[in-house]
Amino acid sequence: MSIDRGHGIATSSVLADSYDLDGIIAKYEQFADTYLGHKAVEPTTDDDGDALIVGALYFNTIDNELRVYDGTDWQAVYAGALKVNNFTGDGATVAYTLTTAPNNENSTQVYIDGVYQQKDTYTTVGATLTFSEAPPTGAGIEVMIISSFEVSTAEAQNVTYSQGGTGASSRTVENKLQESVSVKDFGAVGDGVTDDTAAIQAANDATAAVDGEMVIPDGTYKTTAKLIFTCNVRGLGSPRIMSTGDYTSVEYNKHYGYLKNITIYPEDTTFTSNDGLLLTRFARTLIENVFVKYCGRDGIKLDSSPAAGSGNLAVLHNCWTRYNIRDGIRIDGGVNSNAIRLSSLDVGGNGGNGITFGPGLCAGNVLDNVVAQNNTGYGIYFDGADTRNNIGTAYVEANTAGDVYFSATSHSNYLHLTNDGAGVSNNNVTNTVLLAGSGPTQRYRFNTMDFIKMRVYNWSDIGQLEFSHTGNRAYKIEHAGSGSSGSLLFSKGSASSFNTTFEGAITASSIRPSVDNTHSLGIASLRWSEVFAATGTINTSDENLKQDIRALDTKELAVATSLKGLLKVFRFKDAVASKGDAARKHFGIIAQEVQSAFADGGLDASEYGVFCEDTWYEVDGSSLDEYGEPYTVDTPNATAVTQQGVRYTELLVFIMSTL
C-alpha cells in the first residue's frame, strides 16, 4: 500500500478510483484538527498551528489519559470512554470482532494504515465490524470506539454553567448543583424498608449550616426516631415520612422558614403519644401542602410556649389532617400564638376537635376556607382567653360534641359559618357569630354590635336581622312579623344603586335632624312629588333671629304690584305626559317672569328669597353617580341643568303688601 505523505491519502484498492479525493482530504483535515495524537505536553494549537477547537482530543503520554479541550482548559476523560482495537488485514477477511459494541457507525473511527475510512465503507452490528472490501494483506487496521464520557465530579468546580438569556451570568456546575440538598445525597433510600432517619437528619444539619433548602424526593421514608427540621424543606412529588415508634414524627424548628409537600403518618395506628408535626420556633414560617393522618395524638400541633419559642405570623395553607386520635390541629397558645393565618384547611374524622385554640392566649389569628366535619369533639374549639380571632369562612357540620365552642373567657372573636351553625355554643356575648343557612332556615345573627360598617346580603324576607348590645347603649333593628306588618324597608327596586344616609333621630313622636337648620328635605334635582300633612309647615319668624328689618321701599312695592298681574293658570308637562287630558290645572306664577319683573323694577331677584335658581350636573339623565354622590362641573361628559322656582309663602306675602 502506497501513502501520499503530503496528505496521508492511500492509493490502495481500498480507496477506489471513483472516490472524491478532495472530499477525503477535507475529512482527514477535519479529523486531524480534532484528534491531535499522542503528546507529552498539552498542546496550545493544533498540528497546523491553528487555534484549538472545542472538543479537540489528545492522549497524554505522561499521565496515560485521554484529554478533551473545553474551550479554556484540557480536561481529563474517564478511562473507558475511548476504546481502541487493532487488527492486521489478510486480503480476505472483511468481518472483525470488537472488544466493545459501539452504538452505531457514528461512534467509531476506522483507519487503515493511518488513513481515515469513510462510514459507508463498513457497517457495525453488535460487536462485529464488517468492511465492504477486505483490507489488504499486512495493512494495519485501527478501530476507535467512542463511548459517552463523564467529566470527573471532582472537576465540577472547573466546568462553567450559564442559564442563557439576557443578563444571565456564568457560574460553575458545582455551584448550580449545590443550590439544594437532597436527602438522597446523604444516603436516604425512600423504599419504606430502609431506616432513613440518620440520612435525613444529616441532610438537614448540612442544609441548615448554609441556610439552604433540603429536598425530599418522592418515596416512603421510614424513620425510627423524631426528625428535627431546622432548614427549609420541600418535597418533590408525594414524599411520605413513616414513623415506626410512639414519638413525634417531625418537629419543625425554624423562624422564617417553610415546609412544603410532605405526608406524615405512623406505621402503627395504635400509638398513643405520637404527634404528626410539631411546630416550635415558627414565626413567619409557611407550612403548605402538608398532610397528616392516623397519629396517636394531634395531627399538627403549634406550641409557642416560652420554652418553645415564638409563633407569630405563621401561615398554614392547604393542609389536610384527618383520623388522628386527638385534635386535627392544636394551637397551644403560650405567649406568642398571634396573627397566625390558616387557610384552605380540611380537618375531619379526628377523635378530639377539628381545630383547638388554647388553653393559652391565641389572639388575632385568621382562618379562611376551613372545612371541619365528622370530628368526635367540636369542629372548632376556643379554650381560653382567646381574643380577636377571625374565622372568615368556615363550613362546620356533623361534629359529635357540636360545631363551634367559645369558652366564657374567649371574647371579641368573629365567626362566619356558611352553614346554619345549629351546634354553636357561645359562652361570651362579645363574640360575633354570623350564621347562614338555606331555604326557610336562612338567618343571620350577630351577638355584638361593635361595628363601624357592616353589609348583609341575601336577607330573606322570612328571616330576621337583629343587632343588639346589652350595655348602656342599645341599638336594634328587628323584623319579627310577617309580610309588611312591623317591617322596615329600604328599597330602590331594580335600580343599580341604593343609598341611605340619615343623621338624626327617629322617635315615637318625631323625625328630627342631628343639627339645627342644616339639612334639606330633597335637593333641586331630586324633589318630593307631594307632601301630605295635617297642618302646614312652620317657618321661623322670631325677631331675635332677624336683622336689617325695614318696610318695603317704593321699588319693591312697584314690583309686588306687577307680580299681582302675572298670576297664571297652567298644567305641568309631566302630568300631561302621564295623565293626558285628565291632568289638572294649577294657579301660580312663572319664575322667569318673576325674575324679569324684578329686573324691570331695577332690582336683582337673586337677592330676594322669594326667587330661587339652582344648577346641577347630569350624566345620561342622572344627577347622582353610582355611589349616590352628585355630579360636579369637573365630571366628564356632565351637562349643566338650571331650574328656577319661587317660595310661594313669601310671594303671597309680597303681593299682599299692595292690598
Secondary structure, 3 states (H helix, E strand, C coil): CCEECCCCEECCCCCCCCCCHHHHHHHHHHHHHHEEEEECCCCCECCCCCECCCCCEEEECCCCEEEEECCCCEEECCCCCEEEEEEECCCCCCEEECCCCCCCHHHEEEEECCEECCHHHEEEECCEEEECCCCCCCCEEEEEEECCCCCCHHHHHHCEEECCCCCCCEEEHHHHHCCEEEHHHHCCCCEEEEECHHHHHHHHHHHHHCCCEEEECCCEEEECCCEEECCEEEECCCCEEEECCCCCCEEECCCCCEEEEEEEEECCCCCCCCCCEEECCCCCCEEEEEEEECCCCCCEEEEECCCCCCCCCCEEECCEEECCCCCCEEEEEECCEECCEEEEEEEECCCCCCEEECCCCEECCEEEEEEEECCCCEEEEECCCCECCEEEEEEEECCCCEEEEECCCCECCEEEECCCCCCEEECCCCCEEEECCCHHHCCCCCCCCCCCCCCCCCCCCCCCCCCCCCCCCCCCCCCCCCCCCCCCCCCCCCCCCCCCCCCEEECCCCEEECCCCCCCCCECCECCCCCCCCCCCCCCCCHHHCCCCCCCCHHHHHHHHHHHCCCEEECCHHHHHHHHHHCCCEEECCHHHHHHHHHHCCCCHHHCCCEEEEEEEEECCECECCCCCECCCCCCCCEEEEEEEECHHHHHHHHHCCC
